């Protein structure tokens, strides 16, 4: 598929060239989300309504964390039992990506993670101890999340209204593993909780 063909199938607007490296994009001109599937563009639903909130993270504005630089290109908002949080998909110059979650001032940076043991939702109770790749974790949060709104682009197809169960596993030195469970399957990411003062945007003062 050439860039001349990268148009929203709902409204015909141009889609970003970076969609060739992503799986899904929220059209900036209509209420559609567009999925790249088998070299064809398909609409996948609506992008929802996302009210702007003050944030360190802005789509298209580079941020720095320690010695790494990331460009946020997608923002998803999820509701859960006591409120909502944002997940930003950010990429570096080599096309590698991280998820940056922001929940009431708490920030975590995570990358995809392969689980090395069989898991069952019934065994993931608060306080349960789990060993992953020889590293010890405790289940510190368990809840259900629902996608509220989307903007930008993502490495996977997300849908407004889609719900899933999730768990946070906490380890030593701020280590974090997030488990998500949907349609009978687990997905996981791993990373660390981050001091907001270690995050710098390109417009921020050092």
C-alpha positions in Angstrom: 0.0 0.0 0.0 1.5 3.4 -1.0 1.0 6.6 0.9 -1.4 7.8 -1.8 -3.8 5.1 -0.5 -3.5 6.1 3.1 -6.9 7.8 3.5 -9.6 7.3 6.1 -12.2 4.9 4.7 -14.9 6.8 6.5 -14.2 10.5 5.5 -11.3 10.3 3.0 -8.9 12.4 5.1 -5.2 11.8 4.8 -3.8 9.5 7.4 -0.2 9.9 8.8 2.6 8.1 7.0 3.6 6.5 10.3 0.5 4.3 10.1 2.7 2.0 8.0 4.6 1.2 11.3 1.5 1.1 13.5 -1.6 -1.1 13.7 -4.3 1.5 14.4 -4.9 5.3 14.1 -7.7 7.6 15.3 -8.7 9.8 12.3 -8.1 13.5 13.2 -11.1 14.7 11.1 -14.0 12.3 11.9 -15.0 10.1 14.8 -13.5 6.9 13.3 -10.6 4.6 14.4 -8.9 3.0 11.4 -7.1 -0.4 11.6 -4.4 -1.6 9.1 -5.3 -5.2 8.5 -3.9 -7.4 5.7 -2.7 -4.3 3.8 -6.2 -2.9 3.8 -7.6 0.0 5.9 -10.8 -0.7 7.9 -12.9 1.3 10.2 -13.1 -0.1 13.7 -15.5 2.1 15.6 -15.5 5.6 17.1 -12.6 7.4 18.8 -14.7 8.7 21.7 -14.4 12.1 23.4 -11.3 13.0 25.3 -11.3 16.3 27.3 -7.8 17.9 27.4 -6.1 17.8 30.8 -2.8 19.5 31.9 -0.1 16.9 31.2 3.7 16.5 30.7 2.8 14.4 27.6 1.5 15.9 24.4 1.2 14.0 21.1 3.9 15.0 18.8 6.1 16.7 21.5 9.2 14.7 22.4 9.9 13.8 26.0 13.2 12.7 27.6 13.6 10.1 30.4 17.1 9.6 31.6 19.2 9.1 28.4 16.3 8.1 26.2 14.0 10.2 24.0 10.4 9.2 23.1 7.8 10.8 20.9 4.2 10.3 22.1 2.1 9.3 19.0 -1.0 7.8 20.6 -3.2 8.5 23.7 -5.8 6.2 25.1 -8.0 7.0 28.1 -9.4 4.2 30.3 -11.9 4.3 33.1 -11.7 2.0 36.2 -13.3 1.7 39.6 -12.2 5.0 41.1 -11.6 7.2 38.0 -9.6 7.1 34.8 -6.0 7.1 33.5 -4.2 7.8 30.2 -1.9 5.5 28.3 0.5 7.1 25.8 2.2 5.0 23.1 5.6 6.6 22.5 8.3 5.7 20.0 12.0 6.4 19.7 14.1 7.2 16.6 14.5 3.5 15.9 10.8 2.8 15.9 10.8 1.0 19.3 7.9 1.8 21.6 6.9 2.1 25.2 3.6 2.5 27.0 3.6 5.5 29.4 0.7 5.4 31.9 -0.3 8.5 33.8 -2.7 8.2 36.7 -3.2 11.1 39.1 0.4 12.1 38.9 1.8 8.6 39.1 3.8 7.7 35.9 5.0 4.3 34.7 7.1 3.4 31.6 6.6 -0.1 30.3 7.6 -2.3 27.4 6.0 -5.6 26.2 6.8 -8.6 28.4 6.7 -12.4 27.9 5.1 -14.3 30.7 7.1 -17.5 31.6 4.5 -19.3 33.7 0.8 -20.2 33.3 -1.5 -17.8 35.0 -5.1 -17.9 36.1 -7.3 -14.9 37.0 -8.5 -16.8 40.1 -5.0 -16.9 41.5 -4.3 -13.2 41.1 -5.7 -11.9 44.4 -4.4 -8.8 46.2 -1.3 -9.7 48.1 -0.6 -12.9 46.2 3.2 -13.6 45.5 4.3 -14.5 42.0 7.7 -15.2 40.5 8.3 -14.2 36.9 11.7 -15.0 35.3 13.1 -15.5 38.7 11.9 -12.1 40.0 9.5 -11.8 42.9 6.3 -9.7 42.6 3.2 -9.0 44.8 -0.2 -8.3 43.4 -1.0 -4.8 44.5 -3.9 -3.7 42.3 -6.7 -5.6 40.5 -9.6 -3.9 38.7 -11.5 -3.8 35.4 -10.8 -1.1 32.8 -12.9 0.2 29.9 -11.5 2.2 26.9 -13.2 5.7 26.9 -11.4 7.5 24.0 -8.6 7.3 21.6 -6.4 9.8 19.6 -3.3 9.2 17.5 -1.9 5.8 16.6 -1.1 2.5 18.3 0.7 -0.8 17.8 -2.5 -2.7 18.3 -6.2 -2.4 17.6 -8.1 -0.7 20.5 -11.8 -0.1 20.6 -13.8 2.4 22.6 -16.1 0.5 24.9 -13.8 -2.5 25.1 -13.2 -3.8 28.7 -10.6 -6.0 30.2 -9.4 -7.1 33.7 -5.9 -6.0 34.8 -3.5 -6.5 37.6 -0.4 -4.5 38.8 2.4 -6.6 40.2 5.0 -4.7 42.2 8.6 -5.7 42.7 11.7 -4.2 44.2 13.1 -0.8 43.3 9.9 0.4 41.7 9.6 -2.6 39.3 6.2 -3.1 37.8 4.5 -5.8 35.7 1.0 -5.1 34.3 -1.2 -8.0 33.4 -4.2 -7.6 31.1 -6.8 -10.4 30.6 -9.3 -10.4 27.7 -11.0 -13.1 25.6 -9.3 -15.8 27.7 -5.8 -14.5 27.1 -3.1 -12.6 29.1 -0.9 -9.8 27.7 1.8 -8.3 29.8 4.2 -5.3 30.0 7.0 -4.6 32.4 8.8 -1.5 33.5 9.2 0.9 36.4 7.4 3.7 38.2 9.0 7.0 37.3 9.6 10.1 39.3 7.8 12.9 37.3 10.7 15.2 37.8 12.9 12.8 35.7 10.6 13.4 32.7 11.4 16.4 30.5 9.4 17.6 27.5 11.1 19.5 24.7 9.5 22.7 25.9 10.2 22.2 29.6 13.0 24.0 31.5 15.7 21.7 32.8 
